[in-house]
């Protein structure tokens, strides 16, 4: 796999796109495995540090699978 996706030069961007398209449907599971589940704690910490709450407006653009938006919405933020 490393030889397929990690290309130098002009093909690199398209290969990276292909890689993410291939894993998108299982990204959260892969994240769980690679971080030993710690990404849940990190994301909760991001939400706590953001200091948003009920009535706050939050825009989540191109930030992954939307799980942080779900956590923010649980605080009462409007996403």
TAGIVEN-V749483 format. One record per pair of residues at least 6 apart in sequence whose C-alpha atoms are under 7 Angstrom apart, sorted by the first residue. I is the first residue (numbers start at 1). J is the second residue. Records with the same first field share a line. If there is no record, write none. Layout:
I: J  J
This chain:
5: 15  16  19
6: 12
32: 39
43: 68
47: 72
52: 77
53: 75  76  77
54: 75  76  77
55: 76  77  78
56: 77  78
57: 77  78  79
58: 77  78  79
59: 79
60: 69
69: 79
73: 79
